Structure formats: structure tokens, C-alpha cells
Amino acid sequence: MIRLPLPSLEELTTERLRFRLLNDNDRGWWSRFLGHPEAMRYLYMQPGDPANGTMWFERTYKRYREYGTGLMVVEDRTTGSALGQCGLLVQEVDGVQELEVGYHFLPEHWGRGHATEAALACMRFVDVNGLSSSVISLIHPRNERSRRVAVRNGMTFERTTRWREHPVEVHRRACVAATH
């Protein structure tokens, strides 16, 4: 069970990172992600398709309205540079409403621990606020980078299933705090 609406992750911080809401001014830098073939490989979208940006932003704004939060911009606390996006997503998986921690970072920031740090901050947020009994990540079966992030954050492989007509692995971590 997920406690809705979710509190916003806006202004969540870690040692190196700061979360904020996505806005239309982010379309420029985020288009680098949406146009990068390696970044898009596991998202079932055609790199560089302008419709992806429109869909991405509309879906994010809809999640903010419906659930209170969604993917947030993750910035470097020192420079203010946008590094990528991470957040909590309400997803239906096999007919069950689940709370997912999702993360997508610009390729030039891969391998620096940002996704791990941001995802862990989101899971701690769930724990502290008693939002769910567990958190999942939906990962493409060949996405080794995302799988390593999940493992570093204490998630374990649960099963393979189909989600939005595509194969995914479900990785799960039990939450510390019970839901209210």
C-alpha cells in the first residue's frame, strides 16, 4: 500500500545533490539525454524524436498533479548544474500499484555515483515518511548500469515481468518504516 498523495521531493538534498521540480526551462539540457542513443537504449523510445520531449514533460507534470511528486531534476549542489532526473513514481505492475524509484542521468555524469546517491536519498525519504512497505525499480533486462545502482542501494532481483508491453526486471527493497 502506498500512502498518497506523496510529499514532494523538492528541496531534498544529499552531500552532493539537490532535487527540484522539472520545469519548461529544463527542455534544453534534457534534450541531450533524449537524443543520446545509449541513454535511450532501454527506454523504448527513438533517440532524437521531438515527441519524446513533449511526452516526457507532460507525463512528469501529470505525475506531480496526480501523486504529489515524480521524477525530479537532480542538480550538483556546488555548481547548480543539472545532472539528470530521479524520483518516486507510482506504477502499476502486474495489476498492483507499486512505488518505484526511477533514475536517468546524462551520460557525461555516468559512473560517478550520482544515480546511486539520488536513488538512496529517495528510498530514505520513503522510509522517513512511511510512504510504502517497499520500493521497486523496473529495469530493462540488459541494463547492467541500472541493475548495479539497484544492488548498491540494497535492492534484490524479484522477478521478470512485462510492463507497458516490454520485458522488465523488478528489483525490490523493503522499507524500514511501516506505512501509516
Buried (B, 14 or more C-beta within 10 A) or exposed (E): EBBEEBBBBEEBEBEBBBBBBBEEEBBEBBBEBBBBEEBBEBBEBEBEEEEBBEEBBEEBBEBBEEBBBBBBBBBBEEEEEBBBBBBBBBBEBEEEEBBBBBBBBBEEBBEEBBBBBBBBBBBBBBBEBBBBBBBBBBBBEEBEBBBEBBEBBEBEEEEEEEBEEEEBBBBBBEBEEEBE
